[in-house]
């Protein structure tokens, strides 16, 4: 086996030759691909399930809204503030959480995050006042802080840039899958369990949908290796190849920042944060209000709303994977992001224009959802292009925390504008415009920095 400390002094071809001397040069790429396939099969399905569960717990409040507002006599503004205040707690604890994970490892820290947020998500069923709603949503944000950027950081430990968009996509399609499965599931729970034990359907929804997160959090402790050297299911030679690729990737490209201070002082990081803020305006505009937008077309039953919201998310799964694959294959990332973000904005805009027609509105929402979600796997290849070590941990946390402030701004503005104007259309125009601005900002990034 090659000593990992010596990897940086050899080029990858020499490493492959020394590690697998009996394998012909023409077959070494296939061998390397098989190693990555093994890692992907081991890690990505589990991480995908964790993210799907996390995202469902974060946004199922959008389905609860269908009856929760009437049951508790909450206004649209109260709901928007409560849905959004999650991201204040998320913002405050995001960077510290990611730095802690970089130090203590993913296994324990991801497990801690999932177990605490599942308990708090279930506790939302006991909310009866606006103040209690605000408090539980804030604490849920504190508990979940660090999960998404932690997984993004974790993937940089295993996969080089040339493979990262596809790996990000396999993890991040947890969002649309949560929409595909969570919509009908939430609608079914709210219909089927309403009145059982004297509880409302939305109370049962919060309780039952928290259980997968709790179980997956416990499984993290047994299933998730902190880094390549901890993976008992890899041979020493396979570990050597994976580490060689990560070292080669870190040594290539532009000069990288390494310290936490560098991450906060780098203007490129703040540009990324602004781009991601625009992207998240679209994500949470869709996530929190998609059920409401579908209902506004004339669909009343909660289960029917859930089934129809699954359509845009189903299309987004396919489009997200195709866009990520294209970005990795071509090495081009700016235009992939910009076009997807612009289409997201156009789709959301048209969904309001065609809001009185179920078919046309769903087509537009499908374009908007697919475009917006396709931006995320491409975007999250950016930070590691200019940061490494503690800087990439802090940078990813910073970008995600600033970007996710949109999760506060987006639902609050949409809810407030609906109270003022009596329609969600004005709020959706605002969200659509943010996605177009994000597309423009993405093109301001240096081509050499984001293209590989």
N, C-alpha and C positions, 0 to 999 in steps of 0.2 A: 504494500500500500504506500502511496505517496504521502509524505508528511504534509499536513495542511499548512504548516508555517512556511513551507517552501513553495507553495503554489504561485505566489506572486512573482517568483523569479523565473517562471517558465511560461511559454505561450501554450495556449490550449491544445494545439496539435501535438506538441511534445508530451503533454500530460496524458492525452488519449493514447499515444503510442506506448508510453511507459506503463500505463495502467492496464491496457488491454493489448499486449504485444502480439497476440495471436489473431487479432481482428483486422481484416483488411481495411485500408483507408476509406474505401468506398462504402463500407458498412458502418463506419464509426458514427456518422450522423444518425443512422437508424438506431444505433445503440443508445446514443444520447437521447433521441426522441423517446425511446422506450423507457428510459429512466424517468424522464419528465412525465410521461404518461402514468407511470407508477405513482409518482408523487401527487399528480393531479387527482387520480382516482382515490387516493387515500385521504387527501385533505379537502378538496373542493366540495364534494357532496356534503360533508359535515358542516363546513363553513357556510355553505349556501343555506342549509336548513337553519342554522343559527341566525343568519341575517333575515330570512323569511319570517321566523318567529319574532325576532326583534322588531322588524318593521310592522308586522301585524299588531303587536302590542302598542306601538307608537301611534298608529293612525286609525285604529279601530274606533277611536273617538268620533271619527267622521261618520261612521255608521250609527253609533250611539246617538248622534245628533238628530237622526230621523224621528226619534220619539223622546229623547232625553230632555230636549228643550221644553216640550209641552208638559212632561211629567214633573219637571222641577221649576217650571216657569222662568227659564233663563232666556235672556234676549240674545240676538245674533251677536251683539258686541261682547256679551259675557262669554259666549262660546268661543268667539274668535280670540279673545284675550286668554282664556283658559287653554285652548289648543296651542296657542303660541308661546305661553309662558314656560312651557316645557323647555324651550330652547334658550331661555335665560340661564337656567340651571345647567343645561348642556354646555353653553358657551363658557361659563365660569370655571368649569371643572375639566374641560376637554384637554387642554395642553398638559396640565399636571397629570391627568390620567394616562396620557400617551407616554410621557416621560417615565412614569412609574412602570408601565408595562415594558418599556425598553430595558429597564433595570432588573425587574423581577421575573420577566418572562410571560409569555402569552397564556400558558396553561392555567395558572392560578388566577391571573388578573381577568381574563375573559370569563372564567367561571364565576368569579365574584360579581362581575357586572351583570351577567345573565340572571343569577339567582336573586340579587337584590331588586333588579327591575321587574322581574316576574311577580314578586311579592307586592310591590307597589302598584303594578298594573292591575292586579286582582283587587287591591284595596280601593280602586276607583269606584267599585260597585257600591261603596258606602257613602259616596258623596251626596249631600242634600242641599248644600248652600254654595253660592259662588265662591266664597272664601275657601271652603274646603276643596272645591274644584281647582282653584288656583294653586293651593298648597300641594295637593297630590300630584298635579302636573309638573310643578317645579321640582319636586323631589324625584319624580320619574326621570326628568332630564338629568339631574345630578347622578342618579344611579346608572343611566345608560351612557353617560359621557365617556368617551374613549373607545367604545366598542367598534364603531365603523372605522375610524382612523387607525385603531389598533390592528384590525384585520388587514387594512391596506398596508400598514407598516410590516406586518407579519409576512405578507406575500413578497415583499422586497427581500426578505431573508432567503427565499427559496427560488425565485424566478428572476432571470435577467430581463432587461427592458424589452428586448425583442419578443418576449413571450408574455409580457405583463398585461397588455390590453385584453387578451383572451382570458387570462386567469382572473383579472378584475371582472370581466363580463360574467364568467361562470359563478362568481361570488355575488355580484350585484344584481343578477336576474332574480335574486331573492325578492327584490321589490315588486316586479310585475307578477311573479309567481304568488306572492302574498296577496296581490290584487286579484289574481285569477281564482285562487282558492278561498281567500279571506272574504271576498265580497259575498259569494253564495253562502259560505259558512256563517258569516255574521248575520246575513238576512235570515237564514234558516233558524239559527239559535234565537234570534229576536222574535220570530214568529212562533216557534215550537215551544219555547220555554216561558213565554210571557204568562205571568200569573202563577207559575209553579213556586210553591213555598211562599207565596205572597210577594215575590220579587218581579220587577219589570224585566222584559227581555234583554234590555241593554245591561242590566246588572249580571245576568247569567253570562252574557257575552264576555264581559271583562273577566269574570272568574274562569270560565272554561278555556278562553284563548290564552291565559297566562300559564297554563299547565305545560305546554310544550317547551316554553322558555326555561321553566324551572328544571325539567328533566334534562334538557340539552346542556344547561349550566353544570349540572352534576357530572354529565358524561365528559365534559371538557377536561375534568381532572384526570380522567383515565385515558383519554383519546388523543389529546393535542400535545405533540412534542414542541418544546420551546424553540428549537433550531435544528439545523441539519444534523449536527453531531449527536443529538438526543434521539434521533429516529432509529429505533431498534429494528425496524422493518427494511432498512437500507443496508447494503453491504458496505464495507470500508471503501472499496473502489468506487461505488456509486456516490458515496458522500464526497469523495475527492473530486469527482467530476462536477458535481453541483457546486461545491465551494469554489472550484476553479472558475466557473462561469460567473459567479457573483463577484469574485475578485477582478476578473477581466472586465466586467461591466462597470465596476466602480472606477477602474483606472482609465476608462475611455471617455471621450467626449469633452465637455467644457470643464473648467476648473470648478470644483465643488466646495461648498461651505460645510464645516464640520461641527461647529459649536452651537449650543442653543441660542446664544446671543446673535450669531450669524443669521439664524433663521428669522429672528425678529427684525433685524436691520436690513435685510435684503429686499430691495424694492420689487424684484421679480416675484417674491413670495406674496407680497401685498397685492400685486396685480392678479396673481392666481386666486387670492382670496376674493377679490372683487368679481372675477369671472365666475367663481363657484357660488357666490352670493346670488348672482343672476340666475344661475342654473337651479339653485334651490328654491328661488321664488317660484319657478315653474313646477318643481317637484311637489311642493307642499300646497300650491294652488290646486293641483290635480288631486293629490292624495286626500286632502281634507274636504274638498268640495265636489269631487267627481260624483259621489252618490247624490248630492243635491242637484247637480247639473242634469243628471239623468232623470231624477224625479221631476224636475222642472219641465221636461218634455211631455209630461202627462202620465208617466209610469208611477203608480201609487204603492203597490205591494212591495214590502221590504225585500222579499226573496227575488222578485222580478228585477228590482233595482240591482241587487247583488249579481244576478246572472248577466245583466247587460253591462255592468262595470267590468266584468271579466273579459269582455271582447277587446277593448283597447289594450289591456294588460297582456293578453295572449299575443296580439300582434307585436307588442313591444318586446317580448321575449325573443322572437325570431329576428327582428330588426337589430336589436342590441348585439346579439351574437354575430350577425353578419358585419355590422359596422366595426366591431372590435377586431374581427378576423382580417378585414380589409386594412385597418390601421396598422396591425402588426406585419401584414404581408408587404405593404408598400413602404412602411416606415414613416408615413405622412400622418400628422396628427392635428395640425391647426385647422385645416379645411374640413377634416372629418368632424371635428367638434363644432366648428362654426356653422356648417350646413345643417347638422342635426339640431343645434340650438335654434337656428332661424326657423326650421320647419316646425319645431315645437311651438314657437310663438305664433306662427301662421295658423297652425291647427287649433290652438286655443282660441284665437281670434274668430276663426270661422265657426267654431262650435257655438259661440254666442250669437253670431249672425243667423245661424240656422237652428237656433234653439227651439223653435216650434215644430221641428221635423225630426222625429226620433232617428231615422235612418241617416240623414245627412249630418245630424249632430254627432252621432256615434262615429261616423267616418272621420269627421274633423277631429274629434277627441282621440281617435286611434292614431291619426297622424301626429297630433300634439304630444300624446303620451309616448309614442315610439321615438319621436325626435328627441324629446327631453331626456328620456332614460338612456338613450344611446350616447349621450354626451359623457356620462359618468365613467365608464371603463377607460375611455380615451383620456379624459381629464386626469385621472389619478396615475397616469404614467409621468406627468409633468414634474412633481416635486423631487422625485429621486434623480431626475436629470441634472439638478443643480445642487442637491443636498445629499449628505451622507451621515452615518453615525447618529449621534444625539441630535444633530441639526435636522435630519430627515424626520425623526420622531416628533420633535417640536414643531417643525414646519407643517407636517401633515395635520397635527393637532390644531395648529393655529388656523390653517386654511379651512379646515372643516368646521371649527368653532365659529369663525367669522361668517363663513358661508351659511351655516345653519341658523344664524340670526334671522335669515330670511324665513325660517320656520315660525318665527314670532311675527315678523312684519307682514308676511303674506296672508295668513288667516285673519289677523287683526284688521288689516286694511280691507280685505274682502268682506268681512263681517260688518265692519263699520260702514262701508259704502252701501251694503245691502240695507242696513237700517236707515240710512239717509235717503237712498234713491228707490228702495223697494225692489231692487233687482241685483243679481250677482254679476250682470254684464259689465258694469263699470270696473269692478274689481278684476275680472278676467282680462279686460283690456290692459289694465296695469300690469298684470302678471305676464301677459303675452309680450308687452313691450320690454319687460326686463329680460326675457329670453333673447330677444333681438339684440339688445345692448350687450349681452354676454357674448353673442356671436361676434360682434364688432371688436370687443376687447380681446377675444381669443386671437384675432388676426394681428393684434399689436405685439404679440410675443415674438421674440427672435426665432426665425425658422430653425436655426442650428440648435437652439435650446430644446425644442420640443419634437424635432424630427430625428429619427434614428435610422 
